[in-house]
Amino acid sequence: MRIIETIPHPSITISIFQMNDKYIVKFEAGPMEQAFKFKSEDVGGLDGVKKKIDKEFIDEVFNRFMEMKKQLSKTLSN
């Protein structure tokens, strides 16, 4: 698996990996990460993946990170 692209974002690291017939898009924020796998045939290559990772997709990922952060903080305070 190797990084083939990064998508700039001010508060999240977004990396695109390629492995076999899949693209894996990994989002990292602090100690948390989210990954999404796309079959090459479903997205039509790297450009297709990048089109799927639009502002709406990233906003939803960011919101999920906020929920994850709340859960992590709650867990660590117990």
PDB file of N, CA, C and O in Angstrom:
ATOM      1  N   MET A   1       0.861  -1.177   0.000  1.00  0.00           N
ATOM      2  CA  MET A   1       0.000   0.000   0.000  1.00  0.00           C
ATOM      3  C   MET A   1       0.903   1.234   0.000  1.00  0.00           C
ATOM      4  O   MET A   1       1.882   1.312   0.742  1.00  0.00           O
ATOM      5  N   ARG A   2       0.547   2.187  -0.847  1.00  0.00           N
ATOM      6  CA  ARG A   2       1.380   3.397  -0.927  1.00  0.00           C
ATOM      7  C   ARG A   2       0.493   4.624  -1.088  1.00  0.00           C
ATOM      8  O   ARG A   2      -0.584   4.565  -1.681  1.00  0.00           O
ATOM      9  N   ILE A   3       0.973   5.734  -0.543  1.00  0.00           N
ATOM     10  CA  ILE A   3       0.254   6.998  -0.709  1.00  0.00           C
ATOM     11  C   ILE A   3       0.445   7.464  -2.151  1.00  0.00           C
ATOM     12  O   ILE A   3       1.566   7.543  -2.653  1.00  0.00           O
ATOM     13  N   ILE A   4      -0.676   7.772  -2.802  1.00  0.00           N
ATOM     14  CA  ILE A   4      -0.570   8.262  -4.176  1.00  0.00           C
ATOM     15  C   ILE A   4      -1.017   9.713  -4.309  1.00  0.00           C
ATOM     16  O   ILE A   4      -0.773  10.356  -5.330  1.00  0.00           O
ATOM     17  N   GLU A   5      -1.675  10.226  -3.264  1.00  0.00           N
ATOM     18  CA  GLU A   5      -2.171  11.607  -3.335  1.00  0.00           C
ATOM     19  C   GLU A   5      -2.516  12.082  -1.929  1.00  0.00           C
ATOM     20  O   GLU A   5      -2.864  11.284  -1.058  1.00  0.00           O
ATOM     21  N   THR A   6      -2.418  13.374  -1.722  1.00  0.00           N
ATOM     22  CA  THR A   6      -2.938  13.993  -0.497  1.00  0.00           C
ATOM     23  C   THR A   6      -3.882  15.112  -0.924  1.00  0.00           C
ATOM     24  O   THR A   6      -3.722  15.722  -1.981  1.00  0.00           O
ATOM     25  N   ILE A   7      -4.863  15.360  -0.074  1.00  0.00           N
ATOM     26  CA  ILE A   7      -5.808  16.446  -0.326  1.00  0.00           C
ATOM     27  C   ILE A   7      -5.609  17.472   0.780  1.00  0.00           C
ATOM     28  O   ILE A   7      -5.771  17.142   1.955  1.00  0.00           O
ATOM     29  N   PRO A   8      -5.263  18.699   0.438  1.00  0.00           N
ATOM     30  CA  PRO A   8      -5.016  19.703   1.472  1.00  0.00           C
ATOM     31  C   PRO A   8      -6.295  20.048   2.242  1.00  0.00           C
ATOM     32  O   PRO A   8      -7.379  20.163   1.670  1.00  0.00           O
ATOM     33  N   HIS A   9      -6.133  20.206   3.538  1.00  0.00           N
ATOM     34  CA  HIS A   9      -7.227  20.629   4.416  1.00  0.00           C
ATOM     35  C   HIS A   9      -6.584  21.281   5.634  1.00  0.00           C
ATOM     36  O   HIS A   9      -5.544  20.814   6.098  1.00  0.00           O
ATOM     37  N   PRO A  10      -7.180  22.352   6.164  1.00  0.00           N
ATOM     38  CA  PRO A  10      -6.537  23.073   7.271  1.00  0.00           C
ATOM     39  C   PRO A  10      -6.470  22.308   8.597  1.00  0.00           C
ATOM     40  O   PRO A  10      -5.591  22.594   9.410  1.00  0.00           O
ATOM     41  N   SER A  11      -7.365  21.350   8.843  1.00  0.00           N
ATOM     42  CA  SER A  11      -7.353  20.703  10.160  1.00  0.00           C
ATOM     43  C   SER A  11      -7.397  19.182  10.130  1.00  0.00           C
ATOM     44  O   SER A  11      -7.391  18.550  11.187  1.00  0.00           O
ATOM     45  N   ILE A  12      -7.439  18.582   8.951  1.00  0.00           N
ATOM     46  CA  ILE A  12      -7.482  17.126   8.820  1.00  0.00           C
ATOM     47  C   ILE A  12      -6.426  16.721   7.798  1.00  0.00           C
ATOM     48  O   ILE A  12      -6.266  17.380   6.771  1.00  0.00           O
ATOM     49  N   THR A  13      -5.707  15.637   8.078  1.00  0.00           N
ATOM     50  CA  THR A  13      -4.795  15.073   7.098  1.00  0.00           C
ATOM     51  C   THR A  13      -5.587  14.089   6.242  1.00  0.00           C
ATOM     52  O   THR A  13      -6.212  13.170   6.769  1.00  0.00           O
ATOM     53  N   ILE A  14      -5.562  14.277   4.935  1.00  0.00           N
ATOM     54  CA  ILE A  14      -6.302  13.408   4.023  1.00  0.00           C
ATOM     55  C   ILE A  14      -5.302  12.772   3.060  1.00  0.00           C
ATOM     56  O   ILE A  14      -4.645  13.465   2.283  1.00  0.00           O
ATOM     57  N   SER A  15      -5.195  11.443   3.122  1.00  0.00           N
ATOM     58  CA  SER A  15      -4.271  10.699   2.272  1.00  0.00           C
ATOM     59  C   SER A  15      -5.041   9.674   1.454  1.00  0.00           C
ATOM     60  O   SER A  15      -5.977   9.045   1.946  1.00  0.00           O
ATOM     61  N   ILE A  16      -4.637   9.515   0.210  1.00  0.00           N
ATOM     62  CA  ILE A  16      -5.237   8.498  -0.652  1.00  0.00           C
ATOM     63  C   ILE A  16      -4.169   7.446  -0.938  1.00  0.00           C
ATOM     64  O   ILE A  16      -3.074   7.756  -1.407  1.00  0.00           O
ATOM     65  N   PHE A  17      -4.514   6.206  -0.646  1.00  0.00           N
ATOM     66  CA  PHE A  17      -3.631   5.072  -0.869  1.00  0.00           C
ATOM     67  C   PHE A  17      -4.193   4.217  -1.990  1.00  0.00           C
ATOM     68  O   PHE A  17      -5.392   4.245  -2.269  1.00  0.00           O
ATOM     69  N   GLN A  18      -3.315   3.455  -2.630  1.00  0.00           N
ATOM     70  CA  GLN A  18      -3.772   2.487  -3.618  1.00  0.00           C
ATOM     71  C   GLN A  18      -3.231   1.124  -3.222  1.00  0.00           C
ATOM     72  O   GLN A  18      -2.048   0.961  -2.924  1.00  0.00           O
ATOM     73  N   MET A  19      -4.139   0.144  -3.229  1.00  0.00           N
ATOM     74  CA  MET A  19      -3.736  -1.218  -2.891  1.00  0.00           C
ATOM     75  C   MET A  19      -4.607  -2.171  -3.702  1.00  0.00           C
ATOM     76  O   MET A  19      -5.834  -2.152  -3.597  1.00  0.00           O
ATOM     77  N   ASN A  20      -3.963  -2.997  -4.503  1.00  0.00           N
ATOM     78  CA  ASN A  20      -4.661  -3.939  -5.370  1.00  0.00           C
ATOM     79  C   ASN A  20      -5.701  -3.202  -6.202  1.00  0.00           C
ATOM     80  O   ASN A  20      -5.349  -2.293  -6.953  1.00  0.00           O
ATOM     81  N   ASP A  21      -6.947  -3.565  -6.091  1.00  0.00           N
ATOM     82  CA  ASP A  21      -7.995  -2.920  -6.895  1.00  0.00           C
ATOM     83  C   ASP A  21      -8.819  -1.933  -6.076  1.00  0.00           C
ATOM     84  O   ASP A  21      -9.990  -1.694  -6.371  1.00  0.00           O
ATOM     85  N   LYS A  22      -8.192  -1.359  -5.034  1.00  0.00           N
ATOM     86  CA  LYS A  22      -8.915  -0.440  -4.152  1.00  0.00           C
ATOM     87  C   LYS A  22      -8.139   0.849  -3.945  1.00  0.00           C
ATOM     88  O   LYS A  22      -6.911   0.895  -4.020  1.00  0.00           O
ATOM     89  N   TYR A  23      -8.910   1.890  -3.682  1.00  0.00           N
ATOM     90  CA  TYR A  23      -8.360   3.152  -3.184  1.00  0.00           C
ATOM     91  C   TYR A  23      -8.833   3.283  -1.745  1.00  0.00           C
ATOM     92  O   TYR A  23     -10.004   3.048  -1.445  1.00  0.00           O
ATOM     93  N   ILE A  24      -7.937   3.652  -0.872  1.00  0.00           N
ATOM     94  CA  ILE A  24      -8.278   3.853   0.535  1.00  0.00           C
ATOM     95  C   ILE A  24      -8.023   5.321   0.843  1.00  0.00           C
ATOM     96  O   ILE A  24      -6.919   5.831   0.646  1.00  0.00           O
ATOM     97  N   VAL A  25      -9.057   5.988   1.328  1.00  0.00           N
ATOM     98  CA  VAL A  25      -8.931   7.393   1.697  1.00  0.00           C
ATOM     99  C   VAL A  25      -8.927   7.450   3.218  1.00  0.00           C
ATOM    100  O   VAL A  25      -9.896   7.063   3.870  1.00  0.00           O
ATOM    101  N   LYS A  26      -7.823   7.937   3.771  1.00  0.00           N
ATOM    102  CA  LYS A  26      -7.661   7.985   5.222  1.00  0.00           C
ATOM    103  C   LYS A  26      -7.657   9.432   5.686  1.00  0.00           C
ATOM    104  O   LYS A  26      -6.936  10.278   5.155  1.00  0.00           O
ATOM    105  N   PHE A  27      -8.476   9.687   6.683  1.00  0.00           N
ATOM    106  CA  PHE A  27      -8.582  11.000   7.313  1.00  0.00           C
ATOM    107  C   PHE A  27      -8.009  10.879   8.713  1.00  0.00           C
ATOM    108  O   PHE A  27      -8.345   9.940   9.435  1.00  0.00           O
ATOM    109  N   GLU A  28      -7.153  11.805   9.110  1.00  0.00           N
ATOM    110  CA  GLU A  28      -6.558  11.789  10.444  1.00  0.00           C
ATOM    111  C   GLU A  28      -6.746  13.143  11.104  1.00  0.00           C
ATOM    112  O   GLU A  28      -6.546  14.192  10.493  1.00  0.00           O
ATOM    113  N   ALA A  29      -7.138  13.088  12.374  1.00  0.00           N
ATOM    114  CA  ALA A  29      -7.264  14.299  13.196  1.00  0.00           C
ATOM    115  C   ALA A  29      -6.837  13.921  14.603  1.00  0.00           C
ATOM    116  O   ALA A  29      -7.544  13.186  15.293  1.00  0.00           O
ATOM    117  N   GLY A  30      -5.690  14.417  15.029  1.00  0.00           N
ATOM    118  CA  GLY A  30      -5.186  14.073  16.358  1.00  0.00           C
ATOM    119  C   GLY A  30      -5.023  12.569  16.485  1.00  0.00           C
ATOM    120  O   GLY A  30      -4.425  11.937  15.613  1.00  0.00           O
ATOM    121  N   PRO A  31      -5.552  11.975  17.574  1.00  0.00           N
ATOM    122  CA  PRO A  31      -5.385  10.537  17.791  1.00  0.00           C
ATOM    123  C   PRO A  31      -6.444   9.682  17.076  1.00  0.00           C
ATOM    124  O   PRO A  31      -6.520   8.473  17.297  1.00  0.00           O
ATOM    125  N   MET A  32      -7.242  10.303  16.238  1.00  0.00           N
ATOM    126  CA  MET A  32      -8.347   9.586  15.603  1.00  0.00           C
ATOM    127  C   MET A  32      -8.132   9.487  14.100  1.00  0.00           C
ATOM    128  O   MET A  32      -7.477  10.328  13.484  1.00  0.00           O
ATOM    129  N   GLU A  33      -8.703   8.434  13.533  1.00  0.00           N
ATOM    130  CA  GLU A  33      -8.655   8.311  12.080  1.00  0.00           C
ATOM    131  C   GLU A  33      -9.913   7.614  11.570  1.00  0.00           C
ATOM    132  O   GLU A  33     -10.569   6.852  12.281  1.00  0.00           O
ATOM    133  N   GLN A  34     -10.217   7.907  10.317  1.00  0.00           N
ATOM    134  CA  GLN A  34     -11.325   7.274   9.605  1.00  0.00           C
ATOM    135  C   GLN A  34     -10.789   6.870   8.245  1.00  0.00           C
ATOM    136  O   GLN A  34      -9.986   7.585   7.645  1.00  0.00           O
ATOM    137  N   ALA A  35     -11.238   5.718   7.763  1.00  0.00           N
ATOM    138  CA  ALA A  35     -10.795   5.252   6.448  1.00  0.00           C
ATOM    139  C   ALA A  35     -11.998   4.764   5.644  1.00  0.00           C
ATOM    140  O   ALA A  35     -12.927   4.159   6.179  1.00  0.00           O
ATOM    141  N   PHE A  36     -11.950   5.042   4.372  1.00  0.00           N
ATOM    142  CA  PHE A  36     -13.002   4.630   3.446  1.00  0.00           C
ATOM    143  C   PHE A  36     -12.337   3.914   2.279  1.00  0.00           C
ATOM    144  O   PHE A  36     -11.340   4.390   1.735  1.00  0.00           O
ATOM    145  N   LYS A  37     -12.890   2.773   1.898  1.00  0.00           N
ATOM    146  CA  LYS A  37     -12.351   1.992   0.782  1.00  0.00           C
ATOM    147  C   LYS A  37     -13.294   2.096  -0.411  1.00  0.00           C
ATOM    148  O   LYS A  37     -14.511   1.960  -0.283  1.00  0.00           O
ATOM    149  N   PHE A  38     -12.700   2.339  -1.568  1.00  0.00           N
ATOM    150  CA  PHE A  38     -13.449   2.429  -2.813  1.00  0.00           C
ATOM    151  C   PHE A  38     -12.862   1.428  -3.800  1.00  0.00           C
ATOM    152  O   PHE A  38     -11.647   1.399  -3.993  1.00  0.00           O
ATOM    153  N   LYS A  39     -13.689   0.620  -4.420  1.00  0.00           N
ATOM    154  CA  LYS A  39     -13.225  -0.269  -5.481  1.00  0.00           C
ATOM    155  C   LYS A  39     -12.922   0.576  -6.711  1.00  0.00           C
ATOM    156  O   LYS A  39     -13.675   1.489  -7.049  1.00  0.00           O
ATOM    157  N   SER A  40     -11.820   0.266  -7.374  1.00  0.00           N
ATOM    158  CA  SER A  40     -11.432   1.011  -8.575  1.00  0.00           C
ATOM    159  C   SER A  40     -12.555   1.045  -9.600  1.00  0.00           C
ATOM    160  O   SER A  40     -12.797   2.077 -10.225  1.00  0.00           O
ATOM    161  N   GLU A  41     -13.232  -0.066  -9.772  1.00  0.00           N
ATOM    162  CA  GLU A  41     -14.300  -0.145 -10.776  1.00  0.00           C
ATOM    163  C   GLU A  41     -15.491   0.744 -10.427  1.00  0.00           C
ATOM    164  O   GLU A  41     -16.248   1.134 -11.315  1.00  0.00           O
ATOM    165  N   ASP A  42     -15.666   1.069  -9.144  1.00  0.00           N
ATOM    166  CA  ASP A  42     -16.788   1.905  -8.724  1.00  0.00           C
ATOM    167  C   ASP A  42     -16.529   3.396  -8.903  1.00  0.00           C
ATOM    168  O   ASP A  42     -17.469   4.183  -9.020  1.00  0.00           O
ATOM    169  N   VAL A  43     -15.261   3.784  -8.924  1.00  0.00           N
ATOM    170  CA  VAL A  43     -14.937   5.215  -8.979  1.00  0.00           C
ATOM    171  C   VAL A  43     -14.210   5.633 -10.249  1.00  0.00           C
ATOM    172  O   VAL A  43     -14.101   6.827 -10.530  1.00  0.00           O
ATOM    173  N   GLY A  44     -13.718   4.683 -11.010  1.00  0.00           N
ATOM    174  CA  GLY A  44     -13.065   5.028 -12.269  1.00  0.00           C
ATOM    175  C   GLY A  44     -11.693   5.662 -12.125  1.00  0.00           C
ATOM    176  O   GLY A  44     -11.322   6.508 -12.939  1.00  0.00           O
ATOM    177  N   GLY A  45     -10.939   5.281 -11.122  1.00  0.00           N
ATOM    178  CA  GLY A  45      -9.581   5.779 -10.976  1.00  0.00           C
ATOM    179  C   GLY A  45      -9.444   6.893  -9.946  1.00  0.00           C
ATOM    180  O   GLY A  45     -10.403   7.267  -9.271  1.00  0.00           O
ATOM    181  N   LEU A  46      -8.237   7.406  -9.847  1.00  0.00           N
ATOM    182  CA  LEU A  46      -7.905   8.422  -8.847  1.00  0.00           C
ATOM    183  C   LEU A  46      -8.759   9.675  -8.984  1.00  0.00           C
ATOM    184  O   LEU A  46      -9.237  10.215  -7.986  1.00  0.00           O
ATOM    185  N   ASP A  47      -8.950  10.137 -10.205  1.00  0.00           N
ATOM    186  CA  ASP A  47      -9.772  11.341 -10.392  1.00  0.00           C
ATOM    187  C   ASP A  47     -11.190  11.118  -9.890  1.00  0.00           C
ATOM    188  O   ASP A  47     -11.800  12.029  -9.329  1.00  0.00           O
ATOM    189  N   GLY A  48     -11.715   9.924 -10.084  1.00  0.00           N
ATOM    190  CA  GLY A  48     -13.055   9.594  -9.590  1.00  0.00           C
ATOM    191  C   GLY A  48     -13.121   9.624  -8.073  1.00  0.00           C
ATOM    192  O   GLY A  48     -14.097  10.106  -7.497  1.00  0.00           O
ATOM    193  N   VAL A  49     -12.078   9.108  -7.424  1.00  0.00           N
ATOM    194  CA  VAL A  49     -12.024   9.142  -5.957  1.00  0.00           C
ATOM    195  C   VAL A  49     -12.020  10.588  -5.480  1.00  0.00           C
ATOM    196  O   VAL A  49     -12.770  10.950  -4.574  1.00  0.00           O
ATOM    197  N   LYS A  50     -11.179  11.408  -6.089  1.00  0.00           N
ATOM    198  CA  LYS A  50     -11.076  12.807  -5.676  1.00  0.00           C
ATOM    199  C   LYS A  50     -12.393  13.553  -5.858  1.00  0.00           C
ATOM    200  O   LYS A  50     -12.709  14.451  -5.078  1.00  0.00           O
ATOM    201  N   LYS A  51     -13.162  13.190  -6.880  1.00  0.00           N
ATOM    202  CA  LYS A  51     -14.471  13.815  -7.073  1.00  0.00           C
ATOM    203  C   LYS A  51     -15.442  13.410  -5.967  1.00  0.00           C
ATOM    204  O   LYS A  51     -16.286  14.209  -5.561  1.00  0.00           O
ATOM    205  N   LYS A  52     -15.329  12.172  -5.477  1.00  0.00           N
ATOM    206  CA  LYS A  52     -16.207  11.701  -4.399  1.00  0.00           C
ATOM    207  C   LYS A  52     -15.910  12.418  -3.086  1.00  0.00           C
ATOM    208  O   LYS A  52     -16.810  12.626  -2.273  1.00  0.00           O
ATOM    209  N   ILE A  53     -14.645  12.797  -2.878  1.00  0.00           N
ATOM    210  CA  ILE A  53     -14.221  13.442  -1.635  1.00  0.00           C
ATOM    211  C   ILE A  53     -14.424  14.951  -1.795  1.00  0.00           C
ATOM    212  O   ILE A  53     -13.466  15.722  -1.859  1.00  0.00           O
ATOM    213  N   ASP A  54     -15.673  15.340  -1.855  1.00  0.00           N
ATOM    214  CA  ASP A  54     -16.014  16.748  -2.033  1.00  0.00           C
ATOM    215  C   ASP A  54     -16.222  17.425  -0.673  1.00  0.00           C
ATOM    216  O   ASP A  54     -16.040  16.803   0.373  1.00  0.00           O
ATOM    217  N   LYS A  55     -16.598  18.681  -0.702  1.00  0.00           N
ATOM    218  CA  LYS A  55     -16.773  19.451   0.541  1.00  0.00           C
ATOM    219  C   LYS A  55     -17.804  18.805   1.457  1.00  0.00           C
ATOM    220  O   LYS A  55     -17.588  18.732   2.666  1.00  0.00           O
ATOM    221  N   GLU A  56     -18.900  18.343   0.917  1.00  0.00           N
ATOM    222  CA  GLU A  56     -19.941  17.713   1.738  1.00  0.00           C
ATOM    223  C   GLU A  56     -19.407  16.461   2.427  1.00  0.00           C
ATOM    224  O   GLU A  56     -19.668  16.252   3.612  1.00  0.00           O
ATOM    225  N   PHE A  57     -18.670  15.634   1.707  1.00  0.00           N
ATOM    226  CA  PHE A  57     -18.084  14.417   2.280  1.00  0.00           C
ATOM    227  C   PHE A  57     -17.141  14.780   3.418  1.00  0.00           C
ATOM    228  O   PHE A  57     -17.211  14.204   4.504  1.00  0.00           O
ATOM    229  N   ILE A  58     -16.250  15.749   3.158  1.00  0.00           N
ATOM    230  CA  ILE A  58     -15.273  16.160   4.171  1.00  0.00           C
ATOM    231  C   ILE A  58     -15.973  16.762   5.386  1.00  0.00           C
ATOM    232  O   ILE A  58     -15.563  16.503   6.518  1.00  0.00           O
ATOM    233  N   ASP A  59     -17.013  17.552   5.178  1.00  0.00           N
ATOM    234  CA  ASP A  59     -17.761  18.130   6.308  1.00  0.00           C
ATOM    235  C   ASP A  59     -18.358  17.031   7.185  1.00  0.00           C
ATOM    236  O   ASP A  59     -18.339  17.136   8.411  1.00  0.00           O
ATOM    237  N   GLU A  60     -18.888  15.976   6.558  1.00  0.00           N
ATOM    238  CA  GLU A  60     -19.453  14.869   7.335  1.00  0.00           C
ATOM    239  C   GLU A  60     -18.369  14.131   8.110  1.00  0.00           C
ATOM    240  O   GLU A  60     -18.582  13.733   9.256  1.00  0.00           O
ATOM    241  N   VAL A  61     -17.214  13.948   7.492  1.00  0.00           N
ATOM    242  CA  VAL A  61     -16.083  13.319   8.187  1.00  0.00           C
ATOM    243  C   VAL A  61     -15.678  14.183   9.377  1.00  0.00           C
ATOM    244  O   VAL A  61     -15.454  13.669  10.473  1.00  0.00           O
ATOM    245  N   PHE A  62     -15.584  15.487   9.164  1.00  0.00           N
ATOM    246  CA  PHE A  62     -15.204  16.399  10.242  1.00  0.00           C
ATOM    247  C   PHE A  62     -16.202  16.325  11.402  1.00  0.00           C
ATOM    248  O   PHE A  62     -15.799  16.283  12.565  1.00  0.00           O
ATOM    249  N   ASN A  63     -17.497  16.309  11.088  1.00  0.00           N
ATOM    250  CA  ASN A  63     -18.516  16.194  12.138  1.00  0.00           C
ATOM    251  C   ASN A  63     -18.384  14.883  12.906  1.00  0.00           C
ATOM    252  O   ASN A  63     -18.568  14.845  14.122  1.00  0.00           O
ATOM    253  N   ARG A  64     -18.065  13.816  12.190  1.00  0.00           N
ATOM    254  CA  ARG A  64     -17.864  12.526  12.855  1.00  0.00           C
ATOM    255  C   ARG A  64     -16.646  12.604  13.777  1.00  0.00           C
ATOM    256  O   ARG A  64     -16.659  12.031  14.866  1.00  0.00           O
ATOM    257  N   PHE A  65     -15.592  13.311  13.348  1.00  0.00           N
ATOM    258  CA  PHE A  65     -14.429  13.500  14.219  1.00  0.00           C
ATOM    259  C   PHE A  65     -14.816  14.242  15.497  1.00  0.00           C
ATOM    260  O   PHE A  65     -14.324  13.915  16.577  1.00  0.00           O
ATOM    261  N   MET A  66     -15.681  15.224  15.380  1.00  0.00           N
ATOM    262  CA  MET A  66     -16.112  15.966  16.573  1.00  0.00           C
ATOM    263  C   MET A  66     -16.836  15.026  17.545  1.00  0.00           C
ATOM    264  O   MET A  66     -16.625  15.107  18.755  1.00  0.00           O
ATOM    265  N   GLU A  67     -17.679  14.146  17.027  1.00  0.00           N
ATOM    266  CA  GLU A  67     -18.366  13.165  17.874  1.00  0.00           C
ATOM    267  C   GLU A  67     -17.365  12.189  18.484  1.00  0.00           C
ATOM    268  O   GLU A  67     -17.483  11.825  19.654  1.00  0.00           O
ATOM    269  N   MET A  68     -16.397  11.772  17.708  1.00  0.00           N
ATOM    270  CA  MET A  68     -15.361  10.868  18.216  1.00  0.00           C
ATOM    271  C   MET A  68     -14.568  11.536  19.332  1.00  0.00           C
ATOM    272  O   MET A  68     -14.237  10.900  20.332  1.00  0.00           O
ATOM    273  N   LYS A  69     -14.266  12.819  19.158  1.00  0.00           N
ATOM    274  CA  LYS A  69     -13.516  13.557  20.175  1.00  0.00           C
ATOM    275  C   LYS A  69     -14.303  13.631  21.474  1.00  0.00           C
ATOM    276  O   LYS A  69     -13.738  13.468  22.556  1.00  0.00           O
ATOM    277  N   LYS A  70     -15.615  13.877  21.372  1.00  0.00           N
ATOM    278  CA  LYS A  70     -16.462  13.908  22.578  1.00  0.00           C
ATOM    279  C   LYS A  70     -16.450  12.563  23.280  1.00  0.00           C
ATOM    280  O   LYS A  70     -16.321  12.488  24.502  1.00  0.00           O
ATOM    281  N   GLN A  71     -16.585  11.499  22.496  1.00  0.00           N
ATOM    282  CA  GLN A  71     -16.601  10.156  23.085  1.00  0.00           C
ATOM    283  C   GLN A  71     -15.259   9.837  23.731  1.00  0.00           C
ATOM    284  O   GLN A  71     -15.216   9.270  24.823  1.00  0.00           O
ATOM    285  N   LEU A  72     -14.174  10.193  23.074  1.00  0.00           N
ATOM    286  CA  LEU A  72     -12.848   9.920  23.634  1.00  0.00           C
ATOM    287  C   LEU A  72     -12.655  10.698  24.930  1.00  0.00           C
ATOM    288  O   LEU A  72     -12.170  10.144  25.916  1.00  0.00           O
ATOM    289  N   SER A  73     -13.028  11.970  24.937  1.00  0.00           N
ATOM    290  CA  SER A  73     -12.900  12.782  26.155  1.00  0.00           C
ATOM    291  C   SER A  73     -13.719  12.207  27.297  1.00  0.00           C
ATOM    292  O   SER A  73     -13.252  12.143  28.434  1.00  0.00           O
ATOM    293  N   LYS A  74     -14.934  11.791  26.995  1.00  0.00           N
ATOM    294  CA  LYS A  74     -15.803  11.193  28.003  1.00  0.00           C
ATOM    295  C   LYS A  74     -15.203   9.900  28.548  1.00  0.00           C
ATOM    296  O   LYS A  74     -15.219   9.652  29.753  1.00  0.00           O
ATOM    297  N   THR A  75     -14.678   9.088  27.647  1.00  0.00           N
ATOM    298  CA  THR A  75     -14.064   7.810  28.055  1.00  0.00           C
ATOM    299  C   THR A  75     -12.838   8.050  28.927  1.00  0.00           C
ATOM    300  O   THR A  75     -12.650   7.359  29.928  1.00  0.00           O
ATOM    301  N   LEU A  76     -12.015   9.001  28.566  1.00  0.00           N
ATOM    302  CA  LEU A  76     -10.793   9.271  29.329  1.00  0.00           C
ATOM    303  C   LEU A  76     -11.081   9.918  30.687  1.00  0.00           C
ATOM    304  O   LEU A  76     -10.273   9.816  31.611  1.00  0.00           O
ATOM    305  N   SER A  77     -12.222  10.577  30.803  1.00  0.00           N
ATOM    306  CA  SER A  77     -12.519  11.229  32.088  1.00  0.00           C
ATOM    307  C   SER A  77     -13.148  10.277  33.098  1.00  0.00           C
ATOM    308  O   SER A  77     -13.277  10.617  34.274  1.00  0.00           O
ATOM    309  N   ASN A  78     -13.535   9.100  32.654  1.00  0.00           N
ATOM    310  CA  ASN A  78     -14.126   8.097  33.589  1.00  0.00           C
ATOM    311  C   ASN A  78     -13.068   7.294  34.279  1.00  0.00           C
ATOM    312  O   ASN A  78     -13.385   6.420  35.087  1.00  0.00           O
TER     313      ASN A  78
END
